[in-house]
Amino acid sequence: MRIGTSIFLLALGAVLAFAVNAEVPFISLDLVGYILMACGVVGLIWSLMASQRNRSVETRTVNDPGTGETITRSESHDGL
């Protein structure tokens, strides 16, 4: 979920919770709105954390003594 989707869920949840006064059998639109707003907040926090994570790349080069071949190895690590 990206930032735009999270903001959309927040807005949709707020509209359902505070602006819609319809009666739907077996469903509370207020509760659905609050759930959508909570999902939007969690998604927004997750998106912001994911955009700030660090990624490091470590590269090693070694010469094989038996064959004289050069071996290069790269490893990447996510910081989340």
PyMOL Python script that loads the backbone (N, CA, C, O; Angstrom):
from pymol import cmd

cmd.read_pdbstr("""\
ATOM      1  N   MET A   1       0.848  -1.156   0.000  1.00  0.00           N
ATOM      2  CA  MET A   1       0.000   0.000   0.000  1.00  0.00           C
ATOM      3  C   MET A   1       0.902   1.230   0.000  1.00  0.00           C
ATOM      4  O   MET A   1       1.821   1.324   0.814  1.00  0.00           O
ATOM      5  N   ARG A   2       0.651   2.156  -0.891  1.00  0.00           N
ATOM      6  CA  ARG A   2       1.431   3.374  -0.987  1.00  0.00           C
ATOM      7  C   ARG A   2       0.734   4.524  -0.266  1.00  0.00           C
ATOM      8  O   ARG A   2      -0.361   4.366   0.274  1.00  0.00           O
ATOM      9  N   ILE A   3       1.383   5.670  -0.267  1.00  0.00           N
ATOM     10  CA  ILE A   3       0.884   6.830   0.467  1.00  0.00           C
ATOM     11  C   ILE A   3      -0.474   7.281  -0.087  1.00  0.00           C
ATOM     12  O   ILE A   3      -1.380   7.598   0.684  1.00  0.00           O
ATOM     13  N   GLY A   4      -0.620   7.314  -1.411  1.00  0.00           N
ATOM     14  CA  GLY A   4      -1.889   7.748  -1.999  1.00  0.00           C
ATOM     15  C   GLY A   4      -3.059   6.856  -1.622  1.00  0.00           C
ATOM     16  O   GLY A   4      -4.156   7.345  -1.352  1.00  0.00           O
ATOM     17  N   THR A   5      -2.831   5.557  -1.602  1.00  0.00           N
ATOM     18  CA  THR A   5      -3.880   4.612  -1.212  1.00  0.00           C
ATOM     19  C   THR A   5      -4.254   4.800   0.252  1.00  0.00           C
ATOM     20  O   THR A   5      -5.427   4.716   0.615  1.00  0.00           O
ATOM     21  N   SER A   6      -3.263   5.053   1.085  1.00  0.00           N
ATOM     22  CA  SER A   6      -3.524   5.256   2.509  1.00  0.00           C
ATOM     23  C   SER A   6      -4.355   6.515   2.742  1.00  0.00           C
ATOM     24  O   SER A   6      -5.282   6.514   3.552  1.00  0.00           O
ATOM     25  N   ILE A   7      -4.021   7.577   2.033  1.00  0.00           N
ATOM     26  CA  ILE A   7      -4.790   8.818   2.172  1.00  0.00           C
ATOM     27  C   ILE A   7      -6.212   8.619   1.651  1.00  0.00           C
ATOM     28  O   ILE A   7      -7.163   9.136   2.237  1.00  0.00           O
ATOM     29  N   PHE A   8      -6.365   7.872   0.552  1.00  0.00           N
ATOM     30  CA  PHE A   8      -7.691   7.572   0.030  1.00  0.00           C
ATOM     31  C   PHE A   8      -8.518   6.802   1.063  1.00  0.00           C
ATOM     32  O   PHE A   8      -9.692   7.112   1.265  1.00  0.00           O
ATOM     33  N   LEU A   9      -7.915   5.797   1.721  1.00  0.00           N
ATOM     34  CA  LEU A   9      -8.643   5.035   2.734  1.00  0.00           C
ATOM     35  C   LEU A   9      -9.025   5.911   3.917  1.00  0.00           C
ATOM     36  O   LEU A   9     -10.116   5.767   4.468  1.00  0.00           O
ATOM     37  N   LEU A  10      -8.139   6.816   4.311  1.00  0.00           N
ATOM     38  CA  LEU A  10      -8.465   7.744   5.396  1.00  0.00           C
ATOM     39  C   LEU A  10      -9.655   8.615   5.025  1.00  0.00           C
ATOM     40  O   LEU A  10     -10.577   8.785   5.823  1.00  0.00           O
ATOM     41  N   ALA A  11      -9.638   9.169   3.814  1.00  0.00           N
ATOM     42  CA  ALA A  11     -10.725  10.051   3.382  1.00  0.00           C
ATOM     43  C   ALA A  11     -12.038   9.284   3.244  1.00  0.00           C
ATOM     44  O   ALA A  11     -13.083   9.764   3.683  1.00  0.00           O
ATOM     45  N   LEU A  12     -11.995   8.110   2.645  1.00  0.00           N
ATOM     46  CA  LEU A  12     -13.202   7.310   2.486  1.00  0.00           C
ATOM     47  C   LEU A  12     -13.777   6.901   3.841  1.00  0.00           C
ATOM     48  O   LEU A  12     -14.990   6.933   4.045  1.00  0.00           O
ATOM     49  N   GLY A  13     -12.909   6.524   4.751  1.00  0.00           N
ATOM     50  CA  GLY A  13     -13.365   6.166   6.096  1.00  0.00           C
ATOM     51  C   GLY A  13     -13.980   7.339   6.830  1.00  0.00           C
ATOM     52  O   GLY A  13     -14.978   7.176   7.533  1.00  0.00           O
ATOM     53  N   ALA A  14     -13.396   8.529   6.678  1.00  0.00           N
ATOM     54  CA  ALA A  14     -13.952   9.717   7.332  1.00  0.00           C
ATOM     55  C   ALA A  14     -15.319  10.063   6.748  1.00  0.00           C
ATOM     56  O   ALA A  14     -16.224  10.453   7.486  1.00  0.00           O
ATOM     57  N   VAL A  15     -15.476   9.927   5.449  1.00  0.00           N
ATOM     58  CA  VAL A  15     -16.777  10.203   4.828  1.00  0.00           C
ATOM     59  C   VAL A  15     -17.812   9.214   5.344  1.00  0.00           C
ATOM     60  O   VAL A  15     -18.924   9.607   5.696  1.00  0.00           O
ATOM     61  N   LEU A  16     -17.458   7.941   5.392  1.00  0.00           N
ATOM     62  CA  LEU A  16     -18.422   6.948   5.879  1.00  0.00           C
ATOM     63  C   LEU A  16     -18.744   7.153   7.359  1.00  0.00           C
ATOM     64  O   LEU A  16     -19.893   6.984   7.766  1.00  0.00           O
ATOM     65  N   ALA A  17     -17.761   7.509   8.157  1.00  0.00           N
ATOM     66  CA  ALA A  17     -17.975   7.625   9.598  1.00  0.00           C
ATOM     67  C   ALA A  17     -18.719   8.905   9.977  1.00  0.00           C
ATOM     68  O   ALA A  17     -19.534   8.895  10.900  1.00  0.00           O
ATOM     69  N   PHE A  18     -18.446  10.004   9.274  1.00  0.00           N
ATOM     70  CA  PHE A  18     -18.974  11.289   9.741  1.00  0.00           C
ATOM     71  C   PHE A  18     -20.026  11.918   8.823  1.00  0.00           C
ATOM     72  O   PHE A  18     -20.814  12.740   9.291  1.00  0.00           O
ATOM     73  N   ALA A  19     -20.067  11.565   7.540  1.00  0.00           N
ATOM     74  CA  ALA A  19     -20.941  12.279   6.618  1.00  0.00           C
ATOM     75  C   ALA A  19     -22.131  11.468   6.127  1.00  0.00           C
ATOM     76  O   ALA A  19     -23.139  12.050   5.726  1.00  0.00           O
ATOM     77  N   VAL A  20     -22.044  10.152   6.147  1.00  0.00           N
ATOM     78  CA  VAL A  20     -23.130   9.325   5.616  1.00  0.00           C
ATOM     79  C   VAL A  20     -24.053   8.922   6.756  1.00  0.00           C
ATOM     80  O   VAL A  20     -23.615   8.389   7.776  1.00  0.00           O
ATOM     81  N   ASN A  21     -25.343   9.190   6.559  1.00  0.00           N
ATOM     82  CA  ASN A  21     -26.337   8.824   7.568  1.00  0.00           C
ATOM     83  C   ASN A  21     -27.343   7.845   6.993  1.00  0.00           C
ATOM     84  O   ASN A  21     -28.546   8.005   7.204  1.00  0.00           O
ATOM     85  N   ALA A  22     -26.884   6.847   6.282  1.00  0.00           N
ATOM     86  CA  ALA A  22     -27.773   5.853   5.683  1.00  0.00           C
ATOM     87  C   ALA A  22     -27.884   4.642   6.603  1.00  0.00           C
ATOM     88  O   ALA A  22     -26.965   4.331   7.362  1.00  0.00           O
ATOM     89  N   GLU A  23     -29.003   3.983   6.521  1.00  0.00           N
ATOM     90  CA  GLU A  23     -29.228   2.764   7.297  1.00  0.00           C
ATOM     91  C   GLU A  23     -29.047   1.563   6.376  1.00  0.00           C
ATOM     92  O   GLU A  23     -29.810   1.385   5.426  1.00  0.00           O
ATOM     93  N   VAL A  24     -28.055   0.752   6.651  1.00  0.00           N
ATOM     94  CA  VAL A  24     -27.805  -0.465   5.892  1.00  0.00           C
ATOM     95  C   VAL A  24     -28.014  -1.638   6.841  1.00  0.00           C
ATOM     96  O   VAL A  24     -27.403  -1.671   7.909  1.00  0.00           O
ATOM     97  N   PRO A  25     -28.853  -2.593   6.485  1.00  0.00           N
ATOM     98  CA  PRO A  25     -29.103  -3.713   7.402  1.00  0.00           C
ATOM     99  C   PRO A  25     -27.837  -4.529   7.674  1.00  0.00           C
ATOM    100  O   PRO A  25     -27.088  -4.847   6.750  1.00  0.00           O
ATOM    101  N   PHE A  26     -27.609  -4.857   8.911  1.00  0.00           N
ATOM    102  CA  PHE A  26     -26.537  -5.722   9.393  1.00  0.00           C
ATOM    103  C   PHE A  26     -25.146  -5.108   9.248  1.00  0.00           C
ATOM    104  O   PHE A  26     -24.158  -5.792   9.516  1.00  0.00           O
ATOM    105  N   ILE A  27     -25.031  -3.845   8.834  1.00  0.00           N
ATOM    106  CA  ILE A  27     -23.722  -3.203   8.693  1.00  0.00           C
ATOM    107  C   ILE A  27     -23.772  -1.831   9.336  1.00  0.00           C
ATOM    108  O   ILE A  27     -24.688  -1.052   9.072  1.00  0.00           O
ATOM    109  N   SER A  28     -22.812  -1.536  10.161  1.00  0.00           N
ATOM    110  CA  SER A  28     -22.677  -0.208  10.732  1.00  0.00           C
ATOM    111  C   SER A  28     -21.674   0.566   9.890  1.00  0.00           C
ATOM    112  O   SER A  28     -20.483   0.254   9.900  1.00  0.00           O
ATOM    113  N   LEU A  29     -22.147   1.575   9.161  1.00  0.00           N
ATOM    114  CA  LEU A  29     -21.254   2.354   8.306  1.00  0.00           C
ATOM    115  C   LEU A  29     -20.253   3.157   9.138  1.00  0.00           C
ATOM    116  O   LEU A  29     -19.146   3.436   8.677  1.00  0.00           O
ATOM    117  N   ASP A  30     -20.639   3.529  10.358  1.00  0.00           N
ATOM    118  CA  ASP A  30     -19.680   4.213  11.234  1.00  0.00           C
ATOM    119  C   ASP A  30     -18.502   3.308  11.547  1.00  0.00           C
ATOM    120  O   ASP A  30     -17.350   3.736  11.482  1.00  0.00           O
ATOM    121  N   LEU A  31     -18.787   2.054  11.886  1.00  0.00           N
ATOM    122  CA  LEU A  31     -17.716   1.105  12.200  1.00  0.00           C
ATOM    123  C   LEU A  31     -16.847   0.822  10.979  1.00  0.00           C
ATOM    124  O   LEU A  31     -15.624   0.746  11.093  1.00  0.00           O
ATOM    125  N   VAL A  32     -17.470   0.665   9.810  1.00  0.00           N
ATOM    126  CA  VAL A  32     -16.708   0.452   8.581  1.00  0.00           C
ATOM    127  C   VAL A  32     -15.805   1.653   8.314  1.00  0.00           C
ATOM    128  O   VAL A  32     -14.657   1.484   7.903  1.00  0.00           O
ATOM    129  N   GLY A  33     -16.309   2.848   8.542  1.00  0.00           N
ATOM    130  CA  GLY A  33     -15.503   4.059   8.367  1.00  0.00           C
ATOM    131  C   GLY A  33     -14.319   4.101   9.311  1.00  0.00           C
ATOM    132  O   GLY A  33     -13.211   4.444   8.901  1.00  0.00           O
ATOM    133  N   TYR A  34     -14.537   3.756  10.571  1.00  0.00           N
ATOM    134  CA  TYR A  34     -13.433   3.739  11.534  1.00  0.00           C
ATOM    135  C   TYR A  34     -12.382   2.690  11.170  1.00  0.00           C
ATOM    136  O   TYR A  34     -11.183   2.923  11.322  1.00  0.00           O
ATOM    137  N   ILE A  35     -12.837   1.545  10.695  1.00  0.00           N
ATOM    138  CA  ILE A  35     -11.893   0.493  10.289  1.00  0.00           C
ATOM    139  C   ILE A  35     -11.069   0.952   9.094  1.00  0.00           C
ATOM    140  O   ILE A  35      -9.858   0.735   9.059  1.00  0.00           O
ATOM    141  N   LEU A  36     -11.713   1.587   8.110  1.00  0.00           N
ATOM    142  CA  LEU A  36     -10.977   2.095   6.950  1.00  0.00           C
ATOM    143  C   LEU A  36      -9.985   3.182   7.352  1.00  0.00           C
ATOM    144  O   LEU A  36      -8.879   3.242   6.815  1.00  0.00           O
ATOM    145  N   MET A  37     -10.373   4.041   8.292  1.00  0.00           N
ATOM    146  CA  MET A  37      -9.443   5.078   8.753  1.00  0.00           C
ATOM    147  C   MET A  37      -8.248   4.454   9.472  1.00  0.00           C
ATOM    148  O   MET A  37      -7.116   4.910   9.307  1.00  0.00           O
ATOM    149  N   ALA A  38      -8.496   3.416  10.267  1.00  0.00           N
ATOM    150  CA  ALA A  38      -7.390   2.741  10.961  1.00  0.00           C
ATOM    151  C   ALA A  38      -6.452   2.075   9.953  1.00  0.00           C
ATOM    152  O   ALA A  38      -5.232   2.138  10.098  1.00  0.00           O
ATOM    153  N   CYS A  39      -7.026   1.438   8.934  1.00  0.00           N
ATOM    154  CA  CYS A  39      -6.191   0.825   7.890  1.00  0.00           C
ATOM    155  C   CYS A  39      -5.385   1.884   7.154  1.00  0.00           C
ATOM    156  O   CYS A  39      -4.223   1.657   6.818  1.00  0.00           O
ATOM    157  N   GLY A  40      -5.984   3.024   6.903  1.00  0.00           N
ATOM    158  CA  GLY A  40      -5.269   4.115   6.247  1.00  0.00           C
ATOM    159  C   GLY A  40      -4.118   4.638   7.080  1.00  0.00           C
ATOM    160  O   GLY A  40      -3.046   4.924   6.546  1.00  0.00           O
ATOM    161  N   VAL A  41      -4.324   4.768   8.378  1.00  0.00           N
ATOM    162  CA  VAL A  41      -3.245   5.239   9.266  1.00  0.00           C
ATOM    163  C   VAL A  41      -2.112   4.225   9.318  1.00  0.00           C
ATOM    164  O   VAL A  41      -0.941   4.595   9.221  1.00  0.00           O
ATOM    165  N   VAL A  42      -2.452   2.948   9.470  1.00  0.00           N
ATOM    166  CA  VAL A  42      -1.418   1.908   9.500  1.00  0.00           C
ATOM    167  C   VAL A  42      -0.667   1.861   8.173  1.00  0.00           C
ATOM    168  O   VAL A  42       0.558   1.740   8.158  1.00  0.00           O
ATOM    169  N   GLY A  43      -1.389   1.954   7.065  1.00  0.00           N
ATOM    170  CA  GLY A  43      -0.742   1.953   5.753  1.00  0.00           C
ATOM    171  C   GLY A  43       0.135   3.168   5.541  1.00  0.00           C
ATOM    172  O   GLY A  43       1.199   3.062   4.931  1.00  0.00           O
ATOM    173  N   LEU A  44      -0.293   4.325   6.034  1.00  0.00           N
ATOM    174  CA  LEU A  44       0.510   5.541   5.898  1.00  0.00           C
ATOM    175  C   LEU A  44       1.801   5.431   6.702  1.00  0.00           C
ATOM    176  O   LEU A  44       2.872   5.799   6.217  1.00  0.00           O
ATOM    177  N   ILE A  45       1.701   4.928   7.920  1.00  0.00           N
ATOM    178  CA  ILE A  45       2.904   4.738   8.740  1.00  0.00           C
ATOM    179  C   ILE A  45       3.841   3.731   8.081  1.00  0.00           C
ATOM    180  O   ILE A  45       5.051   3.948   8.028  1.00  0.00           O
ATOM    181  N   TRP A  46       3.284   2.637   7.583  1.00  0.00           N
ATOM    182  CA  TRP A  46       4.095   1.615   6.918  1.00  0.00           C
ATOM    183  C   TRP A  46       4.784   2.185   5.677  1.00  0.00           C
ATOM    184  O   TRP A  46       5.963   1.918   5.444  1.00  0.00           O
ATOM    185  N   SER A  47       4.057   2.962   4.887  1.00  0.00           N
ATOM    186  CA  SER A  47       4.630   3.549   3.672  1.00  0.00           C
ATOM    187  C   SER A  47       5.753   4.514   3.998  1.00  0.00           C
ATOM    188  O   SER A  47       6.784   4.524   3.326  1.00  0.00           O
ATOM    189  N   LEU A  48       5.559   5.321   5.022  1.00  0.00           N
ATOM    190  CA  LEU A  48       6.598   6.274   5.407  1.00  0.00           C
ATOM    191  C   LEU A  48       7.829   5.562   5.952  1.00  0.00           C
ATOM    192  O   LEU A  48       8.957   5.974   5.679  1.00  0.00           O
ATOM    193  N   MET A  49       7.622   4.503   6.715  1.00  0.00           N
ATOM    194  CA  MET A  49       8.766   3.736   7.229  1.00  0.00           C
ATOM    195  C   MET A  49       9.500   3.037   6.093  1.00  0.00           C
ATOM    196  O   MET A  49      10.731   3.000   6.088  1.00  0.00           O
ATOM    197  N   ALA A  50       8.768   2.484   5.134  1.00  0.00           N
ATOM    198  CA  ALA A  50       9.388   1.767   4.024  1.00  0.00           C
ATOM    199  C   ALA A  50      10.157   2.716   3.114  1.00  0.00           C
ATOM    200  O   ALA A  50      11.163   2.321   2.525  1.00  0.00           O
ATOM    201  N   SER A  51       9.706   3.952   2.991  1.00  0.00           N
ATOM    202  CA  SER A  51      10.412   4.896   2.132  1.00  0.00           C
ATOM    203  C   SER A  51      11.681   5.422   2.792  1.00  0.00           C
ATOM    204  O   SER A  51      12.551   5.960   2.108  1.00  0.00           O
ATOM    205  N   GLN A  52      11.799   5.276   4.100  1.00  0.00           N
ATOM    206  CA  GLN A  52      12.963   5.785   4.821  1.00  0.00           C
ATOM    207  C   GLN A  52      14.012   4.727   5.142  1.00  0.00           C
ATOM    208  O   GLN A  52      15.046   5.045   5.729  1.00  0.00           O
ATOM    209  N   ARG A  53      13.764   3.483   4.769  1.00  0.00           N
ATOM    210  CA  ARG A  53      14.706   2.433   5.136  1.00  0.00           C
ATOM    211  C   ARG A  53      16.001   2.543   4.337  1.00  0.00           C
ATOM    212  O   ARG A  53      16.024   3.064   3.222  1.00  0.00           O
ATOM    213  N   ASN A  54      17.049   2.053   4.921  1.00  0.00           N
ATOM    214  CA  ASN A  54      18.372   2.099   4.296  1.00  0.00           C
ATOM    215  C   ASN A  54      18.676   0.775   3.621  1.00  0.00           C
ATOM    216  O   ASN A  54      18.267  -0.288   4.088  1.00  0.00           O
ATOM    217  N   ARG A  55      19.388   0.856   2.535  1.00  0.00           N
ATOM    218  CA  ARG A  55      19.811  -0.355   1.840  1.00  0.00           C
ATOM    219  C   ARG A  55      21.311  -0.247   1.628  1.00  0.00           C
ATOM    220  O   ARG A  55      21.798   0.726   1.053  1.00  0.00           O
ATOM    221  N   SER A  56      22.030  -1.241   2.088  1.00  0.00           N
ATOM    222  CA  SER A  56      23.479  -1.229   1.927  1.00  0.00           C
ATOM    223  C   SER A  56      23.893  -2.399   1.034  1.00  0.00           C
ATOM    224  O   SER A  56      23.320  -3.487   1.093  1.00  0.00           O
ATOM    225  N   VAL A  57      24.899  -2.141   0.212  1.00  0.00           N
ATOM    226  CA  VAL A  57      25.420  -3.157  -0.693  1.00  0.00           C
ATOM    227  C   VAL A  57      26.890  -3.366  -0.358  1.00  0.00           C
ATOM    228  O   VAL A  57      27.664  -2.411  -0.292  1.00  0.00           O
ATOM    229  N   GLU A  58      27.266  -4.612  -0.149  1.00  0.00           N
ATOM    230  CA  GLU A  58      28.649  -4.973   0.174  1.00  0.00           C
ATOM    231  C   GLU A  58      29.190  -5.820  -0.979  1.00  0.00           C
ATOM    232  O   GLU A  58      28.596  -6.827  -1.366  1.00  0.00           O
ATOM    233  N   THR A  59      30.328  -5.387  -1.515  1.00  0.00           N
ATOM    234  CA  THR A  59      30.941  -6.102  -2.637  1.00  0.00           C
ATOM    235  C   THR A  59      32.330  -6.560  -2.229  1.00  0.00           C
ATOM    236  O   THR A  59      33.116  -5.781  -1.690  1.00  0.00           O
ATOM    237  N   ARG A  60      32.633  -7.843  -2.491  1.00  0.00           N
ATOM    238  CA  ARG A  60      33.961  -8.411  -2.208  1.00  0.00           C
ATOM    239  C   ARG A  60      34.528  -9.020  -3.477  1.00  0.00           C
ATOM    240  O   ARG A  60      33.819  -9.672  -4.244  1.00  0.00           O
ATOM    241  N   THR A  61      35.813  -8.797  -3.684  1.00  0.00           N
ATOM    242  CA  THR A  61      36.516  -9.400  -4.816  1.00  0.00           C
ATOM    243  C   THR A  61      37.667 -10.234  -4.277  1.00  0.00           C
ATOM    244  O   THR A  61      38.484  -9.740  -3.500  1.00  0.00           O
ATOM    245  N   VAL A  62      37.737 -11.507  -4.689  1.00  0.00           N
ATOM    246  CA  VAL A  62      38.746 -12.446  -4.195  1.00  0.00           C
ATOM    247  C   VAL A  62      39.363 -13.158  -5.400  1.00  0.00           C
ATOM    248  O   VAL A  62      38.670 -13.502  -6.359  1.00  0.00           O
ATOM    249  N   ASN A  63      40.670 -13.370  -5.331  1.00  0.00           N
ATOM    250  CA  ASN A  63      41.359 -14.171  -6.349  1.00  0.00           C
ATOM    251  C   ASN A  63      41.461 -15.606  -5.849  1.00  0.00           C
ATOM    252  O   ASN A  63      41.959 -15.844  -4.749  1.00  0.00           O
ATOM    253  N   ASP A  64      40.995 -16.559  -6.642  1.00  0.00           N
ATOM    254  CA  ASP A  64      41.082 -17.969  -6.303  1.00  0.00           C
ATOM    255  C   ASP A  64      42.522 -18.433  -6.515  1.00  0.00           C
ATOM    256  O   ASP A  64      43.032 -18.345  -7.632  1.00  0.00           O
ATOM    257  N   PRO A  65      43.202 -18.935  -5.448  1.00  0.00           N
ATOM    258  CA  PRO A  65      44.601 -19.321  -5.591  1.00  0.00           C
ATOM    259  C   PRO A  65      44.807 -20.551  -6.476  1.00  0.00           C
ATOM    260  O   PRO A  65      45.865 -20.704  -7.085  1.00  0.00           O
ATOM    261  N   GLY A  66      43.809 -21.421  -6.551  1.00  0.00           N
ATOM    262  CA  GLY A  66      43.956 -22.640  -7.347  1.00  0.00           C
ATOM    263  C   GLY A  66      43.883 -22.379  -8.844  1.00  0.00           C
ATOM    264  O   GLY A  66      44.664 -22.929  -9.621  1.00  0.00           O
ATOM    265  N   THR A  67      42.931 -21.530  -9.241  1.00  0.00           N
ATOM    266  CA  THR A  67      42.741 -21.303 -10.673  1.00  0.00           C
ATOM    267  C   THR A  67      43.195 -19.921 -11.124  1.00  0.00           C
ATOM    268  O   THR A  67      43.340 -19.683 -12.323  1.00  0.00           O
ATOM    269  N   GLY A  68      43.417 -19.019 -10.198  1.00  0.00           N
ATOM    270  CA  GLY A  68      43.786 -17.660 -10.541  1.00  0.00           C
ATOM    271  C   GLY A  68      42.603 -16.827 -11.007  1.00  0.00           C
ATOM    272  O   GLY A  68      42.776 -15.722 -11.521  1.00  0.00           O
ATOM    273  N   GLU A  69      41.431 -17.347 -10.832  1.00  0.00           N
ATOM    274  CA  GLU A  69      40.214 -16.684 -11.277  1.00  0.00           C
ATOM    275  C   GLU A  69      39.790 -15.615 -10.259  1.00  0.00           C
ATOM    276  O   GLU A  69      39.926 -15.816  -9.052  1.00  0.00           O
ATOM    277  N   THR A  70      39.281 -14.488 -10.750  1.00  0.00           N
ATOM    278  CA  THR A  70      38.786 -13.426  -9.885  1.00  0.00           C
ATOM    279  C   THR A  70      37.291 -13.641  -9.652  1.00  0.00           C
ATOM    280  O   THR A  70      36.512 -13.777 -10.596  1.00  0.00           O
ATOM    281  N   ILE A  71      36.911 -13.669  -8.381  1.00  0.00           N
ATOM    282  CA  ILE A  71      35.518 -13.904  -8.008  1.00  0.00           C
ATOM    283  C   ILE A  71      34.998 -12.645  -7.326  1.00  0.00           C
ATOM    284  O   ILE A  71      35.591 -12.171  -6.358  1.00  0.00           O
ATOM    285  N   THR A  72      33.888 -12.099  -7.830  1.00  0.00           N
ATOM    286  CA  THR A  72      33.260 -10.922  -7.238  1.00  0.00           C
ATOM    287  C   THR A  72      31.910 -11.337  -6.685  1.00  0.00           C
ATOM    288  O   THR A  72      31.118 -11.990  -7.363  1.00  0.00           O
ATOM    289  N   ARG A  73      31.658 -10.945  -5.433  1.00  0.00           N
ATOM    290  CA  ARG A  73      30.409 -11.312  -4.768  1.00  0.00           C
ATOM    291  C   ARG A  73      29.774 -10.047  -4.199  1.00  0.00           C
ATOM    292  O   ARG A  73      30.442  -9.280  -3.505  1.00  0.00           O
ATOM    293  N   SER A  74      28.507  -9.823  -4.481  1.00  0.00           N
ATOM    294  CA  SER A  74      27.783  -8.668  -3.972  1.00  0.00           C
ATOM    295  C   SER A  74      26.613  -9.149  -3.099  1.00  0.00           C
ATOM    296  O   SER A  74      25.888 -10.072  -3.469  1.00  0.00           O
ATOM    297  N   GLU A  75      26.447  -8.512  -1.949  1.00  0.00           N
ATOM    298  CA  GLU A  75      25.334  -8.804  -1.046  1.00  0.00           C
ATOM    299  C   GLU A  75      24.643  -7.500  -0.696  1.00  0.00           C
ATOM    300  O   GLU A  75      25.302  -6.497  -0.422  1.00  0.00           O
ATOM    301  N   SER A  76      23.320  -7.510  -0.703  1.00  0.00           N
ATOM    302  CA  SER A  76      22.573  -6.315  -0.314  1.00  0.00           C
ATOM    303  C   SER A  76      21.753  -6.625   0.933  1.00  0.00           C
ATOM    304  O   SER A  76      21.246  -7.734   1.104  1.00  0.00           O
ATOM    305  N   HIS A  77      21.634  -5.632   1.790  1.00  0.00           N
ATOM    306  CA  HIS A  77      20.912  -5.782   3.045  1.00  0.00           C
ATOM    307  C   HIS A  77      19.924  -4.643   3.173  1.00  0.00           C
ATOM    308  O   HIS A  77      20.300  -3.479   3.036  1.00  0.00           O
ATOM    309  N   ASP A  78      18.659  -4.962   3.435  1.00  0.00           N
ATOM    310  CA  ASP A  78      17.646  -3.939   3.689  1.00  0.00           C
ATOM    311  C   ASP A  78      17.681  -3.597   5.161  1.00  0.00           C
ATOM    312  O   ASP A  78      17.904  -4.462   6.008  1.00  0.00           O
ATOM    313  N   GLY A  79      17.460  -2.335   5.458  1.00  0.00           N
ATOM    314  CA  GLY A  79      17.589  -1.882   6.830  1.00  0.00           C
ATOM    315  C   GLY A  79      16.283  -1.800   7.606  1.00  0.00           C
ATOM    316  O   GLY A  79      16.239  -1.121   8.632  1.00  0.00           O
ATOM    317  N   LEU A  80      15.218  -2.461   7.164  1.00  0.00           N
ATOM    318  CA  LEU A  80      13.962  -2.359   7.885  1.00  0.00           C
ATOM    319  C   LEU A  80      13.818  -3.459   8.869  1.00  0.00           C
ATOM    320  O   LEU A  80      12.810  -3.531   9.572  1.00  0.00           O
TER     321      LEU A  80
END
""", "prot")
cmd.dss("prot")
cmd.show_as("cartoon", "prot")
cmd.util.cbc("prot")
cmd.orient("prot")
